[in-house]
Amino acid sequence: MTTSETTFTDPVCGMTVDPATAAAAAEHEGQTYYFCSKGCQKSFVADPGQFLAS
């Protein structure tokens, strides 16, 4: 088993999040997003478009 060095950006607050230690995760349109806190996850789930707008 290998360990990934991949990190993700919390779409709500912009923090760098390691999926192995993320406080929460949510799936939207087939993609998994990782969050630094349950509060960020809750905000994202309530209105994903607000945080994913280009």
PDBQT receptor file of N, H, CA, C and O in Angstrom, charges set to zero:
ATOM      1  N   MET A   1       0.845  -1.183   0.000  1.00  0.00    +0.000 N 
ATOM      2  CA  MET A   1       0.000   0.000   0.000  1.00  0.00    +0.000 C 
ATOM      3  C   MET A   1       0.887   1.243   0.000  1.00  0.00    +0.000 C 
ATOM      4  O   MET A   1       1.846   1.324   0.768  1.00  0.00    +0.000 OA
ATOM      5  N   THR A   2       0.570   2.203  -0.855  1.00  0.00    +0.000 N 
ATOM      6  H   THR A   2      -0.209   2.137  -1.478  1.00  0.00    +0.000 HD
ATOM      7  CA  THR A   2       1.378   3.408  -0.921  1.00  0.00    +0.000 C 
ATOM      8  C   THR A   2       0.636   4.576  -0.282  1.00  0.00    +0.000 C 
ATOM      9  O   THR A   2      -0.593   4.580  -0.202  1.00  0.00    +0.000 OA
ATOM     10  N   THR A   3       1.388   5.549   0.165  1.00  0.00    +0.000 N 
ATOM     11  H   THR A   3       2.386   5.546   0.101  1.00  0.00    +0.000 HD
ATOM     12  CA  THR A   3       0.814   6.749   0.762  1.00  0.00    +0.000 C 
ATOM     13  C   THR A   3       0.854   7.866  -0.262  1.00  0.00    +0.000 C 
ATOM     14  O   THR A   3       1.895   8.128  -0.865  1.00  0.00    +0.000 OA
ATOM     15  N   SER A   4      -0.277   8.522  -0.458  1.00  0.00    +0.000 N 
ATOM     16  H   SER A   4      -1.123   8.309   0.032  1.00  0.00    +0.000 HD
ATOM     17  CA  SER A   4      -0.354   9.616  -1.410  1.00  0.00    +0.000 C 
ATOM     18  C   SER A   4       0.069  10.919  -0.748  1.00  0.00    +0.000 C 
ATOM     19  O   SER A   4      -0.254  11.171   0.412  1.00  0.00    +0.000 OA
ATOM     20  N   GLU A   5       0.789  11.737  -1.491  1.00  0.00    +0.000 N 
ATOM     21  H   GLU A   5       1.052  11.532  -2.434  1.00  0.00    +0.000 HD
ATOM     22  CA  GLU A   5       1.207  13.044  -1.002  1.00  0.00    +0.000 C 
ATOM     23  C   GLU A   5       0.219  14.119  -1.463  1.00  0.00    +0.000 C 
ATOM     24  O   GLU A   5       0.514  15.311  -1.374  1.00  0.00    +0.000 OA
ATOM     25  N   THR A   6      -0.938  13.708  -1.950  1.00  0.00    +0.000 N 
ATOM     26  H   THR A   6      -1.178  12.740  -2.023  1.00  0.00    +0.000 HD
ATOM     27  CA  THR A   6      -1.912  14.625  -2.520  1.00  0.00    +0.000 C 
ATOM     28  C   THR A   6      -2.675  15.367  -1.428  1.00  0.00    +0.000 C 
ATOM     29  O   THR A   6      -3.110  14.777  -0.440  1.00  0.00    +0.000 OA
ATOM     30  N   THR A   7      -2.826  16.668  -1.628  1.00  0.00    +0.000 N 
ATOM     31  H   THR A   7      -2.473  17.148  -2.430  1.00  0.00    +0.000 HD
ATOM     32  CA  THR A   7      -3.678  17.459  -0.755  1.00  0.00    +0.000 C 
ATOM     33  C   THR A   7      -4.707  18.181  -1.626  1.00  0.00    +0.000 C 
ATOM     34  O   THR A   7      -4.537  18.294  -2.840  1.00  0.00    +0.000 OA
ATOM     35  N   PHE A   8      -5.749  18.654  -1.006  1.00  0.00    +0.000 N 
ATOM     36  H   PHE A   8      -5.887  18.562  -0.020  1.00  0.00    +0.000 HD
ATOM     37  CA  PHE A   8      -6.823  19.348  -1.695  1.00  0.00    +0.000 C 
ATOM     38  C   PHE A   8      -7.087  20.675  -1.007  1.00  0.00    +0.000 C 
ATOM     39  O   PHE A   8      -6.719  20.875   0.150  1.00  0.00    +0.000 OA
ATOM     40  N   THR A   9      -7.721  21.568  -1.723  1.00  0.00    +0.000 N 
ATOM     41  H   THR A   9      -8.020  21.406  -2.664  1.00  0.00    +0.000 HD
ATOM     42  CA  THR A   9      -8.091  22.857  -1.153  1.00  0.00    +0.000 C 
ATOM     43  C   THR A   9      -9.553  22.821  -0.737  1.00  0.00    +0.000 C 
ATOM     44  O   THR A   9     -10.425  22.486  -1.539  1.00  0.00    +0.000 OA
ATOM     45  N   ASP A  10      -9.818  23.166   0.510  1.00  0.00    +0.000 N 
ATOM     46  H   ASP A  10      -9.109  23.439   1.161  1.00  0.00    +0.000 HD
ATOM     47  CA  ASP A  10     -11.183  23.276   1.004  1.00  0.00    +0.000 C 
ATOM     48  C   ASP A  10     -11.861  24.364   0.173  1.00  0.00    +0.000 C 
ATOM     49  O   ASP A  10     -11.410  25.509   0.183  1.00  0.00    +0.000 OA
ATOM     50  N   PRO A  11     -12.940  24.028  -0.549  1.00  0.00    +0.000 N 
ATOM     51  CA  PRO A  11     -13.557  25.023  -1.431  1.00  0.00    +0.000 C 
ATOM     52  C   PRO A  11     -14.241  26.169  -0.691  1.00  0.00    +0.000 C 
ATOM     53  O   PRO A  11     -14.557  27.191  -1.299  1.00  0.00    +0.000 OA
ATOM     54  N   VAL A  12     -14.473  26.015   0.603  1.00  0.00    +0.000 N 
ATOM     55  H   VAL A  12     -14.216  25.185   1.097  1.00  0.00    +0.000 HD
ATOM     56  CA  VAL A  12     -15.159  27.053   1.372  1.00  0.00    +0.000 C 
ATOM     57  C   VAL A  12     -14.174  28.091   1.908  1.00  0.00    +0.000 C 
ATOM     58  O   VAL A  12     -14.360  29.291   1.709  1.00  0.00    +0.000 OA
ATOM     59  N   CYS A  13     -13.131  27.624   2.585  1.00  0.00    +0.000 N 
ATOM     60  H   CYS A  13     -12.980  26.649   2.746  1.00  0.00    +0.000 HD
ATOM     61  CA  CYS A  13     -12.219  28.562   3.249  1.00  0.00    +0.000 C 
ATOM     62  C   CYS A  13     -10.852  28.680   2.586  1.00  0.00    +0.000 C 
ATOM     63  O   CYS A  13     -10.089  29.594   2.896  1.00  0.00    +0.000 OA
ATOM     64  N   GLY A  14     -10.537  27.754   1.667  1.00  0.00    +0.000 N 
ATOM     65  H   GLY A  14     -11.157  27.011   1.415  1.00  0.00    +0.000 HD
ATOM     66  CA  GLY A  14      -9.264  27.822   0.957  1.00  0.00    +0.000 C 
ATOM     67  C   GLY A  14      -8.092  27.140   1.641  1.00  0.00    +0.000 C 
ATOM     68  O   GLY A  14      -6.975  27.171   1.125  1.00  0.00    +0.000 OA
ATOM     69  N   MET A  15      -8.326  26.526   2.790  1.00  0.00    +0.000 N 
ATOM     70  H   MET A  15      -9.234  26.501   3.209  1.00  0.00    +0.000 HD
ATOM     71  CA  MET A  15      -7.241  25.827   3.485  1.00  0.00    +0.000 C 
ATOM     72  C   MET A  15      -6.814  24.576   2.722  1.00  0.00    +0.000 C 
ATOM     73  O   MET A  15      -7.616  23.975   2.008  1.00  0.00    +0.000 OA
ATOM     74  N   THR A  16      -5.558  24.191   2.877  1.00  0.00    +0.000 N 
ATOM     75  H   THR A  16      -4.907  24.680   3.457  1.00  0.00    +0.000 HD
ATOM     76  CA  THR A  16      -5.060  22.943   2.315  1.00  0.00    +0.000 C 
ATOM     77  C   THR A  16      -5.467  21.809   3.241  1.00  0.00    +0.000 C 
ATOM     78  O   THR A  16      -5.263  21.879   4.453  1.00  0.00    +0.000 OA
ATOM     79  N   VAL A  17      -6.044  20.761   2.659  1.00  0.00    +0.000 N 
ATOM     80  H   VAL A  17      -6.209  20.704   1.674  1.00  0.00    +0.000 HD
ATOM     81  CA  VAL A  17      -6.571  19.646   3.442  1.00  0.00    +0.000 C 
ATOM     82  C   VAL A  17      -5.990  18.333   2.931  1.00  0.00    +0.000 C 
ATOM     83  O   VAL A  17      -5.980  18.071   1.729  1.00  0.00    +0.000 OA
ATOM     84  N   ASP A  18      -5.505  17.514   3.860  1.00  0.00    +0.000 N 
ATOM     85  H   ASP A  18      -5.513  17.727   4.837  1.00  0.00    +0.000 HD
ATOM     86  CA  ASP A  18      -5.041  16.167   3.548  1.00  0.00    +0.000 C 
ATOM     87  C   ASP A  18      -6.252  15.239   3.688  1.00  0.00    +0.000 C 
ATOM     88  O   ASP A  18      -6.848  15.182   4.763  1.00  0.00    +0.000 OA
ATOM     89  N   PRO A  19      -6.626  14.521   2.645  1.00  0.00    +0.000 N 
ATOM     90  CA  PRO A  19      -7.814  13.653   2.733  1.00  0.00    +0.000 C 
ATOM     91  C   PRO A  19      -7.753  12.638   3.879  1.00  0.00    +0.000 C 
ATOM     92  O   PRO A  19      -8.789  12.241   4.412  1.00  0.00    +0.000 OA
ATOM     93  N   ALA A  20      -6.555  12.225   4.254  1.00  0.00    +0.000 N 
ATOM     94  H   ALA A  20      -5.713  12.548   3.821  1.00  0.00    +0.000 HD
ATOM     95  CA  ALA A  20      -6.415  11.240   5.325  1.00  0.00    +0.000 C 
ATOM     96  C   ALA A  20      -6.797  11.820   6.686  1.00  0.00    +0.000 C 
ATOM     97  O   ALA A  20      -7.172  11.077   7.593  1.00  0.00    +0.000 OA
ATOM     98  N   THR A  21      -6.704  13.131   6.830  1.00  0.00    +0.000 N 
ATOM     99  H   THR A  21      -6.399  13.734   6.093  1.00  0.00    +0.000 HD
ATOM    100  CA  THR A  21      -6.997  13.765   8.114  1.00  0.00    +0.000 C 
ATOM    101  C   THR A  21      -8.114  14.797   8.023  1.00  0.00    +0.000 C 
ATOM    102  O   THR A  21      -8.347  15.540   8.977  1.00  0.00    +0.000 OA
ATOM    103  N   ALA A  22      -8.806  14.854   6.891  1.00  0.00    +0.000 N 
ATOM    104  H   ALA A  22      -8.618  14.251   6.116  1.00  0.00    +0.000 HD
ATOM    105  CA  ALA A  22      -9.878  15.838   6.700  1.00  0.00    +0.000 C 
ATOM    106  C   ALA A  22     -10.974  15.643   7.741  1.00  0.00    +0.000 C 
ATOM    107  O   ALA A  22     -11.307  14.516   8.110  1.00  0.00    +0.000 OA
ATOM    108  N   ALA A  23     -11.526  16.754   8.205  1.00  0.00    +0.000 N 
ATOM    109  H   ALA A  23     -11.256  17.669   7.905  1.00  0.00    +0.000 HD
ATOM    110  CA  ALA A  23     -12.607  16.696   9.190  1.00  0.00    +0.000 C 
ATOM    111  C   ALA A  23     -13.899  16.182   8.583  1.00  0.00    +0.000 C 
ATOM    112  O   ALA A  23     -14.737  15.605   9.276  1.00  0.00    +0.000 OA
ATOM    113  N   ALA A  24     -14.057  16.399   7.267  1.00  0.00    +0.000 N 
ATOM    114  H   ALA A  24     -13.376  16.867   6.704  1.00  0.00    +0.000 HD
ATOM    115  CA  ALA A  24     -15.281  15.981   6.597  1.00  0.00    +0.000 C 
ATOM    116  C   ALA A  24     -15.050  15.937   5.094  1.00  0.00    +0.000 C 
ATOM    117  O   ALA A  24     -14.071  16.483   4.583  1.00  0.00    +0.000 OA
ATOM    118  N   ALA A  25     -15.961  15.284   4.401  1.00  0.00    +0.000 N 
ATOM    119  H   ALA A  25     -16.756  14.841   4.816  1.00  0.00    +0.000 HD
ATOM    120  CA  ALA A  25     -15.918  15.212   2.941  1.00  0.00    +0.000 C 
ATOM    121  C   ALA A  25     -17.351  15.214   2.426  1.00  0.00    +0.000 C 
ATOM    122  O   ALA A  25     -18.287  14.859   3.143  1.00  0.00    +0.000 OA
ATOM    123  N   ALA A  26     -17.504  15.618   1.179  1.00  0.00    +0.000 N 
ATOM    124  H   ALA A  26     -16.744  15.907   0.596  1.00  0.00    +0.000 HD
ATOM    125  CA  ALA A  26     -18.821  15.587   0.533  1.00  0.00    +0.000 C 
ATOM    126  C   ALA A  26     -18.605  15.365  -0.949  1.00  0.00    +0.000 C 
ATOM    127  O   ALA A  26     -17.596  15.785  -1.516  1.00  0.00    +0.000 OA
ATOM    128  N   GLU A  27     -19.568  14.698  -1.570  1.00  0.00    +0.000 N 
ATOM    129  H   GLU A  27     -20.388  14.357  -1.110  1.00  0.00    +0.000 HD
ATOM    130  CA  GLU A  27     -19.498  14.460  -3.008  1.00  0.00    +0.000 C 
ATOM    131  C   GLU A  27     -20.492  15.374  -3.706  1.00  0.00    +0.000 C 
ATOM    132  O   GLU A  27     -21.619  15.562  -3.248  1.00  0.00    +0.000 OA
ATOM    133  N   HIS A  28     -20.050  15.938  -4.824  1.00  0.00    +0.000 N 
ATOM    134  H   HIS A  28     -19.135  15.785  -5.196  1.00  0.00    +0.000 HD
ATOM    135  CA  HIS A  28     -20.918  16.803  -5.621  1.00  0.00    +0.000 C 
ATOM    136  C   HIS A  28     -20.612  16.547  -7.087  1.00  0.00    +0.000 C 
ATOM    137  O   HIS A  28     -19.467  16.682  -7.518  1.00  0.00    +0.000 OA
ATOM    138  N   GLU A  29     -21.628  16.178  -7.852  1.00  0.00    +0.000 N 
ATOM    139  H   GLU A  29     -22.558  16.068  -7.502  1.00  0.00    +0.000 HD
ATOM    140  CA  GLU A  29     -21.498  15.889  -9.278  1.00  0.00    +0.000 C 
ATOM    141  C   GLU A  29     -20.332  14.934  -9.570  1.00  0.00    +0.000 C 
ATOM    142  O   GLU A  29     -19.565  15.141 -10.510  1.00  0.00    +0.000 OA
ATOM    143  N   GLY A  30     -20.217  13.894  -8.752  1.00  0.00    +0.000 N 
ATOM    144  H   GLY A  30     -20.840  13.726  -7.988  1.00  0.00    +0.000 HD
ATOM    145  CA  GLY A  30     -19.219  12.852  -8.972  1.00  0.00    +0.000 C 
ATOM    146  C   GLY A  30     -17.822  13.165  -8.476  1.00  0.00    +0.000 C 
ATOM    147  O   GLY A  30     -16.921  12.343  -8.646  1.00  0.00    +0.000 OA
ATOM    148  N   GLN A  31     -17.610  14.314  -7.875  1.00  0.00    +0.000 N 
ATOM    149  H   GLN A  31     -18.342  14.982  -7.737  1.00  0.00    +0.000 HD
ATOM    150  CA  GLN A  31     -16.289  14.672  -7.360  1.00  0.00    +0.000 C 
ATOM    151  C   GLN A  31     -16.363  14.788  -5.846  1.00  0.00    +0.000 C 
ATOM    152  O   GLN A  31     -17.338  15.307  -5.301  1.00  0.00    +0.000 OA
ATOM    153  N   THR A  32     -15.327  14.302  -5.169  1.00  0.00    +0.000 N 
ATOM    154  H   THR A  32     -14.535  13.881  -5.611  1.00  0.00    +0.000 HD
ATOM    155  CA  THR A  32     -15.266  14.393  -3.717  1.00  0.00    +0.000 C 
ATOM    156  C   THR A  32     -14.490  15.640  -3.318  1.00  0.00    +0.000 C 
ATOM    157  O   THR A  32     -13.411  15.916  -3.843  1.00  0.00    +0.000 OA
ATOM    158  N   TYR A  33     -15.054  16.380  -2.388  1.00  0.00    +0.000 N 
ATOM    159  H   TYR A  33     -15.930  16.156  -1.961  1.00  0.00    +0.000 HD
ATOM    160  CA  TYR A  33     -14.424  17.576  -1.836  1.00  0.00    +0.000 C 
ATOM    161  C   TYR A  33     -14.118  17.311  -0.363  1.00  0.00    +0.000 C 
ATOM    162  O   TYR A  33     -14.900  16.663   0.333  1.00  0.00    +0.000 OA
ATOM    163  N   TYR A  34     -12.981  17.812   0.106  1.00  0.00    +0.000 N 
ATOM    164  H   TYR A  34     -12.345  18.338  -0.459  1.00  0.00    +0.000 HD
ATOM    165  CA  TYR A  34     -12.539  17.608   1.481  1.00  0.00    +0.000 C 
ATOM    166  C   TYR A  34     -12.534  18.936   2.219  1.00  0.00    +0.000 C 
ATOM    167  O   TYR A  34     -12.259  19.985   1.636  1.00  0.00    +0.000 OA
ATOM    168  N   PHE A  35     -12.842  18.877   3.514  1.00  0.00    +0.000 N 
ATOM    169  H   PHE A  35     -13.066  18.025   3.987  1.00  0.00    +0.000 HD
ATOM    170  CA  PHE A  35     -13.027  20.090   4.308  1.00  0.00    +0.000 C 
ATOM    171  C   PHE A  35     -12.217  20.061   5.594  1.00  0.00    +0.000 C 
ATOM    172  O   PHE A  35     -11.956  19.003   6.165  1.00  0.00    +0.000 OA
ATOM    173  N   CYS A  36     -11.824  21.264   6.037  1.00  0.00    +0.000 N 
ATOM    174  H   CYS A  36     -12.037  22.124   5.572  1.00  0.00    +0.000 HD
ATOM    175  CA  CYS A  36     -11.048  21.392   7.269  1.00  0.00    +0.000 C 
ATOM    176  C   CYS A  36     -11.934  21.240   8.500  1.00  0.00    +0.000 C 
ATOM    177  O   CYS A  36     -11.451  20.910   9.584  1.00  0.00    +0.000 OA
ATOM    178  N   SER A  37     -13.233  21.481   8.329  1.00  0.00    +0.000 N 
ATOM    179  H   SER A  37     -13.625  21.749   7.448  1.00  0.00    +0.000 HD
ATOM    180  CA  SER A  37     -14.155  21.398   9.464  1.00  0.00    +0.000 C 
ATOM    181  C   SER A  37     -15.550  20.983   8.983  1.00  0.00    +0.000 C 
ATOM    182  O   SER A  37     -15.873  21.081   7.799  1.00  0.00    +0.000 OA
ATOM    183  N   LYS A  38     -16.350  20.524   9.920  1.00  0.00    +0.000 N 
ATOM    184  H   LYS A  38     -16.088  20.444  10.882  1.00  0.00    +0.000 HD
ATOM    185  CA  LYS A  38     -17.736  20.165   9.595  1.00  0.00    +0.000 C 
ATOM    186  C   LYS A  38     -18.530  21.409   9.215  1.00  0.00    +0.000 C 
ATOM    187  O   LYS A  38     -19.481  21.324   8.439  1.00  0.00    +0.000 OA
ATOM    188  N   GLY A  39     -18.147  22.555   9.754  1.00  0.00    +0.000 N 
ATOM    189  H   GLY A  39     -17.374  22.624  10.384  1.00  0.00    +0.000 HD
ATOM    190  CA  GLY A  39     -18.822  23.804   9.415  1.00  0.00    +0.000 C 
ATOM    191  C   GLY A  39     -18.646  24.144   7.942  1.00  0.00    +0.000 C 
ATOM    192  O   GLY A  39     -19.595  24.557   7.276  1.00  0.00    +0.000 OA
ATOM    193  N   CYS A  40     -17.425  23.968   7.433  1.00  0.00    +0.000 N 
ATOM    194  H   CYS A  40     -16.654  23.632   7.974  1.00  0.00    +0.000 HD
ATOM    195  CA  CYS A  40     -17.180  24.218   6.012  1.00  0.00    +0.000 C 
ATOM    196  C   CYS A  40     -17.975  23.231   5.161  1.00  0.00    +0.000 C 
ATOM    197  O   CYS A  40     -18.548  23.610   4.140  1.00  0.00    +0.000 OA
ATOM    198  N   GLN A  41     -18.009  21.985   5.573  1.00  0.00    +0.000 N 
ATOM    199  H   GLN A  41     -17.543  21.676   6.402  1.00  0.00    +0.000 HD
ATOM    200  CA  GLN A  41     -18.781  20.988   4.826  1.00  0.00    +0.000 C 
ATOM    201  C   GLN A  41     -20.262  21.360   4.800  1.00  0.00    +0.000 C 
ATOM    202  O   GLN A  41     -20.908  21.263   3.757  1.00  0.00    +0.000 OA
ATOM    203  N   LYS A  42     -20.792  21.779   5.926  1.00  0.00    +0.000 N 
ATOM    204  H   LYS A  42     -20.267  21.857   6.774  1.00  0.00    +0.000 HD
ATOM    205  CA  LYS A  42     -22.207  22.141   6.015  1.00  0.00    +0.000 C 
ATOM    206  C   LYS A  42     -22.522  23.312   5.082  1.00  0.00    +0.000 C 
ATOM    207  O   LYS A  42     -23.546  23.300   4.398  1.00  0.00    +0.000 OA
ATOM    208  N   SER A  43     -21.657  24.314   5.051  1.00  0.00    +0.000 N 
ATOM    209  H   SER A  43     -20.826  24.324   5.606  1.00  0.00    +0.000 HD
ATOM    210  CA  SER A  43     -21.854  25.461   4.160  1.00  0.00    +0.000 C 
ATOM    211  C   SER A  43     -21.833  25.029   2.703  1.00  0.00    +0.000 C 
ATOM    212  O   SER A  43     -22.649  25.486   1.902  1.00  0.00    +0.000 OA
ATOM    213  N   PHE A  44     -20.898  24.146   2.359  1.00  0.00    +0.000 N 
ATOM    214  H   PHE A  44     -20.236  23.775   3.009  1.00  0.00    +0.000 HD
ATOM    215  CA  PHE A  44     -20.775  23.662   0.992  1.00  0.00    +0.000 C 
ATOM    216  C   PHE A  44     -22.009  22.880   0.569  1.00  0.00    +0.000 C 
ATOM    217  O   PHE A  44     -22.549  23.115  -0.512  1.00  0.00    +0.000 OA
ATOM    218  N   VAL A  45     -22.457  21.961   1.398  1.00  0.00    +0.000 N 
ATOM    219  H   VAL A  45     -22.019  21.770   2.276  1.00  0.00    +0.000 HD
ATOM    220  CA  VAL A  45     -23.607  21.116   1.065  1.00  0.00    +0.000 C 
ATOM    221  C   VAL A  45     -24.859  21.968   0.892  1.00  0.00    +0.000 C 
ATOM    222  O   VAL A  45     -25.706  21.643   0.059  1.00  0.00    +0.000 OA
ATOM    223  N   ALA A  46     -24.998  23.039   1.651  1.00  0.00    +0.000 N 
ATOM    224  H   ALA A  46     -24.311  23.303   2.328  1.00  0.00    +0.000 HD
ATOM    225  CA  ALA A  46     -26.165  23.901   1.559  1.00  0.00    +0.000 C 
ATOM    226  C   ALA A  46     -26.231  24.628   0.205  1.00  0.00    +0.000 C 
ATOM    227  O   ALA A  46     -27.322  24.878  -0.306  1.00  0.00    +0.000 OA
ATOM    228  N   ASP A  47     -25.072  24.968  -0.375  1.00  0.00    +0.000 N 
ATOM    229  H   ASP A  47     -24.185  24.765   0.041  1.00  0.00    +0.000 HD
ATOM    230  CA  ASP A  47     -25.059  25.717  -1.643  1.00  0.00    +0.000 C 
ATOM    231  C   ASP A  47     -23.727  25.526  -2.351  1.00  0.00    +0.000 C 
ATOM    232  O   ASP A  47     -22.903  26.440  -2.349  1.00  0.00    +0.000 OA
ATOM    233  N   PRO A  48     -23.487  24.356  -2.962  1.00  0.00    +0.000 N 
ATOM    234  CA  PRO A  48     -22.200  24.102  -3.616  1.00  0.00    +0.000 C 
ATOM    235  C   PRO A  48     -21.843  25.127  -4.690  1.00  0.00    +0.000 C 
ATOM    236  O   PRO A  48     -20.676  25.485  -4.846  1.00  0.00    +0.000 OA
ATOM    237  N   GLY A  49     -22.838  25.596  -5.422  1.00  0.00    +0.000 N 
ATOM    238  H   GLY A  49     -23.787  25.306  -5.296  1.00  0.00    +0.000 HD
ATOM    239  CA  GLY A  49     -22.582  26.547  -6.504  1.00  0.00    +0.000 C 
ATOM    240  C   GLY A  49     -21.925  27.820  -6.036  1.00  0.00    +0.000 C 
ATOM    241  O   GLY A  49     -21.176  28.441  -6.790  1.00  0.00    +0.000 OA
ATOM    242  N   GLN A  50     -22.185  28.221  -4.818  1.00  0.00    +0.000 N 
ATOM    243  H   GLN A  50     -22.793  27.717  -4.206  1.00  0.00    +0.000 HD
ATOM    244  CA  GLN A  50     -21.587  29.439  -4.264  1.00  0.00    +0.000 C 
ATOM    245  C   GLN A  50     -20.070  29.309  -4.174  1.00  0.00    +0.000 C 
ATOM    246  O   GLN A  50     -19.351  30.300  -4.300  1.00  0.00    +0.000 OA
ATOM    247  N   PHE A  51     -19.586  28.092  -3.956  1.00  0.00    +0.000 N 
ATOM    248  H   PHE A  51     -20.170  27.287  -3.853  1.00  0.00    +0.000 HD
ATOM    249  CA  PHE A  51     -18.157  27.877  -3.739  1.00  0.00    +0.000 C 
ATOM    250  C   PHE A  51     -17.440  27.346  -4.976  1.00  0.00    +0.000 C 
ATOM    251  O   PHE A  51     -16.210  27.316  -5.011  1.00  0.00    +0.000 OA
ATOM    252  N   LEU A  52     -18.192  26.929  -5.983  1.00  0.00    +0.000 N 
ATOM    253  H   LEU A  52     -19.191  26.953  -5.954  1.00  0.00    +0.000 HD
ATOM    254  CA  LEU A  52     -17.580  26.360  -7.175  1.00  0.00    +0.000 C 
ATOM    255  C   LEU A  52     -17.689  27.269  -8.388  1.00  0.00    +0.000 C 
ATOM    256  O   LEU A  52     -17.197  26.924  -9.463  1.00  0.00    +0.000 OA
ATOM    257  N   ALA A  53     -18.314  28.406  -8.237  1.00  0.00    +0.000 N 
ATOM    258  H   ALA A  53     -18.713  28.686  -7.364  1.00  0.00    +0.000 HD
ATOM    259  CA  ALA A  53     -18.469  29.326  -9.365  1.00  0.00    +0.000 C 
ATOM    260  C   ALA A  53     -17.102  29.753  -9.898  1.00  0.00    +0.000 C 
ATOM    261  O   ALA A  53     -16.195  30.080  -9.133  1.00  0.00    +0.000 OA
ATOM    262  N   SER A  54     -16.978  29.743 -11.189  1.00  0.00    +0.000 N 
ATOM    263  H   SER A  54     -17.715  29.477 -11.811  1.00  0.00    +0.000 HD
ATOM    264  CA  SER A  54     -15.700  30.105 -11.804  1.00  0.00    +0.000 C 
ATOM    265  C   SER A  54     -15.594  31.588 -12.025  1.00  0.00    +0.000 C 
ATOM    266  O   SER A  54     -14.580  32.065 -12.536  1.00  0.00    +0.000 OA
TER     267      SER A  54
